[in-house]
Amino acid sequence: MKTVAFNKPRTGDMDVNSVDRWVGDVGVAPEQKPAKPVRMKRFTIDVPADLHRRIKSECAREGVKMTDVLREMLETRFPAKS
């Protein structure tokens, strides 16, 4: 019967992090690499159930996420000041 050792130490000069970095960068030009992620904050608002249903159903019909639509609305109402 064949046995497999799962806790076998790694050999070679590449550690897991360097392999992950190498694989993650393959085929991606420097100008195409994603920018640093935007820090997100969560807030909760109360809306009437009927309004929530209308928003949710319209977003489903359009095939978009509610969060994306609401973020877009908020960005329009509160644009970034330059």
A tleap script that builds the chain and sets N, CA, C and O, in Angstrom:
source leaprc.protein.ff14SB
mol = sequence {
  NMET LYS THR VAL ALA PHE ASN LYS PRO ARG
  THR GLY ASP MET ASP VAL ASN SER VAL ASP
  ARG TRP VAL GLY ASP VAL GLY VAL ALA PRO
  GLU GLN LYS PRO ALA LYS PRO VAL ARG MET
  LYS ARG PHE THR ILE ASP VAL PRO ALA ASP
  LEU HIE ARG ARG ILE LYS SER GLU CYS ALA
  ARG GLU GLY VAL LYS MET THR ASP VAL LEU
  ARG GLU MET LEU GLU THR ARG PHE PRO ALA
  LYS CSER
}
set mol.1.N position { 0.840 -1.174 0.000 }
set mol.1.CA position { 0.000 0.000 0.000 }
set mol.1.C position { 0.892 1.247 0.000 }
set mol.1.O position { 1.907 1.294 0.694 }
set mol.2.N position { 0.499 2.255 -0.788 }
set mol.2.CA position { 1.274 3.475 -0.914 }
set mol.2.C position { 0.916 4.422 0.238 }
set mol.2.O position { -0.255 4.555 0.596 }
set mol.3.N position { 1.931 5.080 0.816 }
set mol.3.CA position { 1.685 6.061 1.876 }
set mol.3.C position { 2.130 7.436 1.388 }
set mol.3.O position { 3.076 7.567 0.612 }
set mol.4.N position { 1.429 8.441 1.858 }
set mol.4.CA position { 1.738 9.815 1.468 }
set mol.4.C position { 1.995 10.619 2.726 }
set mol.4.O position { 1.199 10.589 3.664 }
set mol.5.N position { 3.112 11.340 2.745 }
set mol.5.CA position { 3.452 12.168 3.897 }
set mol.5.C position { 2.955 13.596 3.626 }
set mol.5.O position { 3.425 14.257 2.699 }
set mol.6.N position { 2.012 14.061 4.436 }
set mol.6.CA position { 1.455 15.389 4.236 }
set mol.6.C position { 2.263 16.477 4.925 }
set mol.6.O position { 2.196 17.636 4.517 }
set mol.7.N position { 3.006 16.143 5.934 }
set mol.7.CA position { 3.767 17.140 6.685 }
set mol.7.C position { 5.226 17.188 6.251 }
set mol.7.O position { 6.097 17.572 7.032 }
set mol.8.N position { 5.486 16.810 5.048 }
set mol.8.CA position { 6.835 16.782 4.531 }
set mol.8.C position { 7.335 18.220 4.342 }
set mol.8.O position { 6.630 19.032 3.741 }
set mol.9.N position { 8.527 18.552 4.837 }
set mol.9.CA position { 9.034 19.918 4.670 }
set mol.9.C position { 9.286 20.232 3.204 }
set mol.9.O position { 9.663 19.355 2.426 }
set mol.10.N position { 9.075 21.486 2.836 }
set mol.10.CA position { 9.294 21.931 1.463 }
set mol.10.C position { 10.795 22.053 1.198 }
set mol.10.O position { 11.583 22.378 2.087 }
set mol.11.N position { 11.152 21.788 -0.024 }
set mol.11.CA position { 12.544 21.936 -0.407 }
set mol.11.C position { 12.647 22.995 -1.496 }
set mol.11.O position { 11.641 23.346 -2.112 }
set mol.12.N position { 13.817 23.493 -1.734 }
set mol.12.CA position { 14.014 24.499 -2.769 }
set mol.12.C position { 14.067 25.890 -2.167 }
set mol.12.O position { 13.893 26.070 -0.962 }
set mol.13.N position { 14.314 26.882 -3.037 }
set mol.13.CA position { 14.511 28.231 -2.542 }
set mol.13.C position { 13.247 29.092 -2.619 }
set mol.13.O position { 13.287 30.258 -2.226 }
set mol.14.N position { 12.125 28.554 -3.114 }
set mol.14.CA position { 10.894 29.340 -3.211 }
set mol.14.C position { 9.957 28.953 -2.082 }
set mol.14.O position { 9.651 27.776 -1.892 }
set mol.15.N position { 9.502 29.954 -1.331 }
set mol.15.CA position { 8.510 29.662 -0.307 }
set mol.15.C position { 7.118 29.864 -0.898 }
set mol.15.O position { 6.986 30.306 -2.039 }
set mol.16.N position { 6.097 29.550 -0.141 }
set mol.16.CA position { 4.717 29.628 -0.620 }
set mol.16.C position { 4.364 31.046 -1.046 }
set mol.16.O position { 3.708 31.227 -2.072 }
set mol.17.N position { 4.779 32.055 -0.289 }
set mol.17.CA position { 4.450 33.435 -0.622 }
set mol.17.C position { 5.074 33.870 -1.931 }
set mol.17.O position { 4.423 34.548 -2.726 }
set mol.18.N position { 6.323 33.498 -2.174 }
set mol.18.CA position { 6.957 33.908 -3.423 }
set mol.18.C position { 6.304 33.204 -4.609 }
set mol.18.O position { 6.195 33.792 -5.685 }
set mol.19.N position { 5.871 31.966 -4.435 }
set mol.19.CA position { 5.176 31.255 -5.510 }
set mol.19.C position { 3.846 31.940 -5.790 }
set mol.19.O position { 3.502 32.156 -6.952 }
set mol.20.N position { 3.086 32.288 -4.745 }
set mol.20.CA position { 1.802 32.969 -4.927 }
set mol.20.C position { 1.990 34.310 -5.637 }
set mol.20.O position { 1.205 34.665 -6.516 }
set mol.21.N position { 3.028 35.051 -5.255 }
set mol.21.CA position { 3.300 36.332 -5.922 }
set mol.21.C position { 3.631 36.101 -7.389 }
set mol.21.O position { 3.145 36.824 -8.258 }
set mol.22.N position { 4.458 35.097 -7.668 }
set mol.22.CA position { 4.855 34.811 -9.035 }
set mol.22.C position { 3.648 34.406 -9.873 }
set mol.22.O position { 3.474 34.911 -10.982 }
set mol.23.N position { 2.819 33.512 -9.369 }
set mol.23.CA position { 1.648 33.060 -10.109 }
set mol.23.C position { 0.668 34.207 -10.300 }
set mol.23.O position { 0.071 34.334 -11.369 }
set mol.24.N position { 0.495 35.034 -9.294 }
set mol.24.CA position { -0.435 36.153 -9.392 }
set mol.24.C position { -0.019 37.185 -10.408 }
set mol.24.O position { -0.873 37.901 -10.930 }
set mol.25.N position { 1.262 37.291 -10.711 }
set mol.25.CA position { 1.766 38.308 -11.633 }
set mol.25.C position { 1.924 37.803 -13.064 }
set mol.25.O position { 2.250 38.590 -13.953 }
set mol.26.N position { 1.707 36.533 -13.307 }
set mol.26.CA position { 1.941 35.977 -14.634 }
set mol.26.C position { 0.957 36.579 -15.628 }
set mol.26.O position { -0.254 36.561 -15.404 }
set mol.27.N position { 1.481 37.109 -16.722 }
set mol.27.CA position { 0.641 37.596 -17.800 }
set mol.27.C position { -0.041 38.926 -17.547 }
set mol.27.O position { -0.881 39.338 -18.347 }
set mol.28.N position { 0.287 39.607 -16.468 }
set mol.28.CA position { -0.349 40.889 -16.164 }
set mol.28.C position { 0.687 41.987 -16.304 }
set mol.28.O position { 1.690 42.012 -15.592 }
set mol.29.N position { 0.427 42.890 -17.232 }
set mol.29.CA position { 1.337 44.023 -17.418 }
set mol.29.C position { 1.217 44.948 -16.210 }
set mol.29.O position { 0.145 45.034 -15.610 }
set mol.30.N position { 2.297 45.643 -15.841 }
set mol.30.CA position { 2.256 46.521 -14.665 }
set mol.30.C position { 1.116 47.526 -14.702 }
set mol.30.O position { 0.526 47.821 -13.663 }
set mol.31.N position { 0.792 48.062 -15.884 }
set mol.31.CA position { -0.289 49.045 -15.953 }
set mol.31.C position { -1.674 48.410 -15.826 }
set mol.31.O position { -2.660 49.123 -15.636 }
set mol.32.N position { -1.763 47.082 -15.929 }
set mol.32.CA position { -3.039 46.386 -15.815 }
set mol.32.C position { -3.286 45.839 -14.415 }
set mol.32.O position { -4.382 45.360 -14.126 }
set mol.33.N position { -2.296 45.903 -13.553 }
set mol.33.CA position { -2.474 45.374 -12.207 }
set mol.33.C position { -3.500 46.228 -11.481 }
set mol.33.O position { -3.505 47.452 -11.616 }
set mol.34.N position { -4.375 45.579 -10.705 }
set mol.34.CA position { -5.400 46.351 -10.008 }
set mol.34.C position { -4.785 47.315 -8.998 }
set mol.34.O position { -3.765 47.022 -8.373 }
set mol.35.N position { -5.422 48.458 -8.856 }
set mol.35.CA position { -4.966 49.444 -7.883 }
set mol.35.C position { -5.224 48.914 -6.482 }
set mol.35.O position { -5.945 47.935 -6.291 }
set mol.36.N position { -4.631 49.567 -5.527 }
set mol.36.CA position { -4.838 49.182 -4.136 }
set mol.36.C position { -6.338 49.235 -3.839 }
set mol.36.O position { -7.000 50.204 -4.213 }
set mol.37.N position { -6.885 48.218 -3.177 }
set mol.37.CA position { -8.322 48.195 -2.908 }
set mol.37.C position { -8.769 49.413 -2.100 }
set mol.37.O position { -8.058 49.894 -1.218 }
set mol.38.N position { -9.954 49.888 -2.424 }
set mol.38.CA position { -10.524 51.020 -1.709 }
set mol.38.C position { -11.029 50.523 -0.362 }
set mol.38.O position { -11.702 49.495 -0.287 }
set mol.39.N position { -10.711 51.240 0.680 }
set mol.39.CA position { -11.187 50.873 2.014 }
set mol.39.C position { -12.693 51.139 2.072 }
set mol.39.O position { -13.148 52.242 1.768 }
set mol.40.N position { -13.445 50.140 2.458 }
set mol.40.CA position { -14.901 50.246 2.495 }
set mol.40.C position { -15.382 50.385 3.933 }
set mol.40.O position { -14.778 49.846 4.860 }
set mol.41.N position { -16.472 51.111 4.102 }
set mol.41.CA position { -17.147 51.245 5.391 }
set mol.41.C position { -18.599 50.837 5.188 }
set mol.41.O position { -19.164 51.055 4.116 }
set mol.42.N position { -19.192 50.258 6.192 }
set mol.42.CA position { -20.575 49.804 6.107 }
set mol.42.C position { -21.454 50.705 6.961 }
set mol.42.O position { -21.087 51.088 8.072 }
set mol.43.N position { -22.623 51.037 6.420 }
set mol.43.CA position { -23.619 51.708 7.235 }
set mol.43.C position { -24.978 51.120 6.918 }
set mol.43.O position { -25.201 50.564 5.843 }
set mol.44.N position { -25.876 51.252 7.870 }
set mol.44.CA position { -27.200 50.661 7.753 }
set mol.44.C position { -28.245 51.760 7.746 }
set mol.44.O position { -28.193 52.689 8.551 }
set mol.45.N position { -29.195 51.645 6.829 }
set mol.45.CA position { -30.303 52.586 6.817 }
set mol.45.C position { -31.603 51.802 6.863 }
set mol.45.O position { -31.672 50.666 6.394 }
set mol.46.N position { -32.620 52.412 7.427 }
set mol.46.CA position { -33.949 51.810 7.456 }
set mol.46.C position { -34.779 52.426 6.345 }
set mol.46.O position { -34.877 53.648 6.238 }
set mol.47.N position { -35.375 51.577 5.518 }
set mol.47.CA position { -36.266 52.037 4.461 }
set mol.47.C position { -37.563 51.240 4.566 }
set mol.47.O position { -37.560 50.112 5.061 }
set mol.48.N position { -38.661 51.815 4.109 }
set mol.48.CA position { -39.915 51.066 4.122 }
set mol.48.C position { -39.795 49.784 3.289 }
set mol.48.O position { -39.103 49.757 2.271 }
set mol.49.N position { -40.468 48.737 3.730 }
set mol.49.CA position { -40.396 47.444 3.054 }
set mol.49.C position { -40.786 47.558 1.585 }
set mol.49.O position { -40.185 46.903 0.733 }
set mol.50.N position { -41.784 48.382 1.280 }
set mol.50.CA position { -42.221 48.544 -0.103 }
set mol.50.C position { -41.112 49.141 -0.966 }
set mol.50.O position { -40.903 48.692 -2.093 }
set mol.51.N position { -40.402 50.137 -0.459 }
set mol.51.CA position { -39.292 50.736 -1.195 }
set mol.51.C position { -38.184 49.711 -1.406 }
set mol.51.O position { -37.615 49.626 -2.495 }
set mol.52.N position { -37.880 48.946 -0.389 }
set mol.52.CA position { -36.846 47.908 -0.501 }
set mol.52.C position { -37.220 46.904 -1.587 }
set mol.52.O position { -36.373 46.524 -2.394 }
set mol.53.N position { -38.483 46.472 -1.615 }
set mol.53.CA position { -38.941 45.527 -2.642 }
set mol.53.C position { -38.803 46.124 -4.041 }
set mol.53.O position { -38.367 45.441 -4.967 }
set mol.54.N position { -39.173 47.393 -4.195 }
set mol.54.CA position { -39.075 48.039 -5.504 }
set mol.54.C position { -37.625 48.121 -5.965 }
set mol.54.O position { -37.315 47.820 -7.118 }
set mol.55.N position { -36.746 48.526 -5.068 }
set mol.55.CA position { -35.322 48.618 -5.418 }
set mol.55.C position { -34.790 47.239 -5.790 }
set mol.55.O position { -34.138 47.071 -6.821 }
set mol.56.N position { -35.070 46.268 -4.952 }
set mol.56.CA position { -34.542 44.922 -5.158 }
set mol.56.C position { -35.066 44.314 -6.463 }
set mol.56.O position { -34.302 43.707 -7.214 }
set mol.57.N position { -36.362 44.472 -6.733 }
set mol.57.CA position { -36.917 43.871 -7.948 }
set mol.57.C position { -36.399 44.567 -9.205 }
set mol.57.O position { -36.119 43.903 -10.203 }
set mol.58.N position { -36.268 45.893 -9.170 }
set mol.58.CA position { -35.746 46.619 -10.334 }
set mol.58.C position { -34.285 46.251 -10.594 }
set mol.58.O position { -33.880 46.084 -11.744 }
set mol.59.N position { -33.506 46.126 -9.541 }
set mol.59.CA position { -32.105 45.716 -9.704 }
set mol.59.C position { -32.024 44.305 -10.277 }
set mol.59.O position { -31.180 44.026 -11.128 }
set mol.60.N position { -32.899 43.420 -9.814 }
set mol.60.CA position { -32.909 42.050 -10.342 }
set mol.60.C position { -33.282 42.052 -11.818 }
set mol.60.O position { -32.683 41.322 -12.608 }
set mol.61.N position { -34.266 42.865 -12.201 }
set mol.61.CA position { -34.661 42.955 -13.611 }
set mol.61.C position { -33.508 43.447 -14.480 }
set mol.61.O position { -33.313 42.968 -15.597 }
set mol.62.N position { -32.748 44.405 -13.958 }
set mol.62.CA position { -31.623 44.968 -14.710 }
set mol.62.C position { -30.362 44.113 -14.609 }
set mol.62.O position { -29.405 44.318 -15.356 }
set mol.63.N position { -30.366 43.153 -13.682 }
set mol.63.CA position { -29.196 42.286 -13.510 }
set mol.63.C position { -28.027 42.992 -12.843 }
set mol.63.O position { -26.868 42.687 -13.124 }
set mol.64.N position { -28.334 43.942 -11.952 }
set mol.64.CA position { -27.292 44.673 -11.239 }
set mol.64.C position { -27.449 44.459 -9.746 }
set mol.64.O position { -28.515 44.061 -9.275 }
set mol.65.N position { -26.389 44.723 -9.008 }
set mol.65.CA position { -26.439 44.580 -7.551 }
set mol.65.C position { -26.994 45.846 -6.927 }
set mol.65.O position { -26.707 46.956 -7.375 }
set mol.66.N position { -27.787 45.665 -5.894 }
set mol.66.CA position { -28.338 46.813 -5.176 }
set mol.66.C position { -27.222 47.711 -4.657 }
set mol.66.O position { -27.321 48.935 -4.742 }
set mol.67.N position { -26.183 47.124 -4.130 }
set mol.67.CA position { -25.095 47.919 -3.564 }
set mol.67.C position { -24.443 48.800 -4.621 }
set mol.67.O position { -24.098 49.949 -4.346 }
set mol.68.N position { -24.272 48.265 -5.832 }
set mol.68.CA position { -23.665 49.062 -6.895 }
set mol.68.C position { -24.546 50.250 -7.273 }
set mol.68.O position { -24.048 51.358 -7.475 }
set mol.69.N position { -25.856 50.018 -7.367 }
set mol.69.CA position { -26.790 51.092 -7.719 }
set mol.69.C position { -26.806 52.152 -6.626 }
set mol.69.O position { -26.767 53.347 -6.921 }
set mol.70.N position { -26.863 51.732 -5.379 }
set mol.70.CA position { -26.911 52.691 -4.279 }
set mol.70.C position { -25.602 53.467 -4.164 }
set mol.70.O position { -25.620 54.668 -3.894 }
set mol.71.N position { -24.466 52.797 -4.366 }
set mol.71.CA position { -23.183 53.520 -4.354 }
set mol.71.C position { -23.150 54.568 -5.455 }
set mol.71.O position { -22.701 55.692 -5.233 }
set mol.72.N position { -23.630 54.200 -6.656 }
set mol.72.CA position { -23.652 55.134 -7.774 }
set mol.72.C position { -24.535 56.345 -7.450 }
set mol.72.O position { -24.168 57.482 -7.746 }
set mol.73.N position { -25.690 56.098 -6.847 }
set mol.73.CA position { -26.584 57.196 -6.467 }
set mol.73.C position { -25.920 58.109 -5.443 }
set mol.73.O position { -26.012 59.333 -5.546 }
set mol.74.N position { -25.252 57.516 -4.456 }
set mol.74.CA position { -24.579 58.308 -3.442 }
set mol.74.C position { -23.415 59.110 -4.027 }
set mol.74.O position { -23.203 60.263 -3.652 }
set mol.75.N position { -22.662 58.501 -4.947 }
set mol.75.CA position { -21.568 59.225 -5.609 }
set mol.75.C position { -22.097 60.412 -6.416 }
set mol.75.O position { -21.467 61.469 -6.460 }
set mol.76.N position { -23.251 60.233 -7.050 }
set mol.76.CA position { -23.847 61.320 -7.824 }
set mol.76.C position { -24.282 62.454 -6.896 }
set mol.76.O position { -24.055 63.628 -7.186 }
set mol.77.N position { -24.897 62.095 -5.798 }
set mol.77.CA position { -25.395 63.109 -4.852 }
set mol.77.C position { -24.275 63.786 -4.089 }
set mol.77.O position { -24.360 64.977 -3.790 }
set mol.78.N position { -23.211 63.033 -3.767 }
set mol.78.CA position { -22.099 63.537 -2.977 }
set mol.78.C position { -20.781 63.339 -3.729 }
set mol.78.O position { -19.986 62.486 -3.335 }
set mol.79.N position { -20.523 64.101 -4.802 }
set mol.79.CA position { -19.296 63.900 -5.571 }
set mol.79.C position { -18.055 64.263 -4.772 }
set mol.79.O position { -18.098 65.103 -3.872 }
set mol.80.N position { -16.946 63.612 -5.118 }
set mol.80.CA position { -15.676 63.897 -4.441 }
set mol.80.C position { -15.218 65.303 -4.806 }
set mol.80.O position { -15.306 65.716 -5.962 }
set mol.81.N position { -14.739 66.016 -3.828 }
set mol.81.CA position { -14.227 67.376 -4.051 }
set mol.81.C position { -12.760 67.273 -4.447 }
set mol.81.O position { -11.990 66.562 -3.801 }
set mol.82.N position { -12.376 67.966 -5.488 }
set mol.82.CA position { -10.974 67.934 -5.939 }
set mol.82.C position { -10.168 69.043 -5.357 }
set mol.82.O position { -8.975 69.153 -5.639 }
savepdb mol mol.pdb
quit
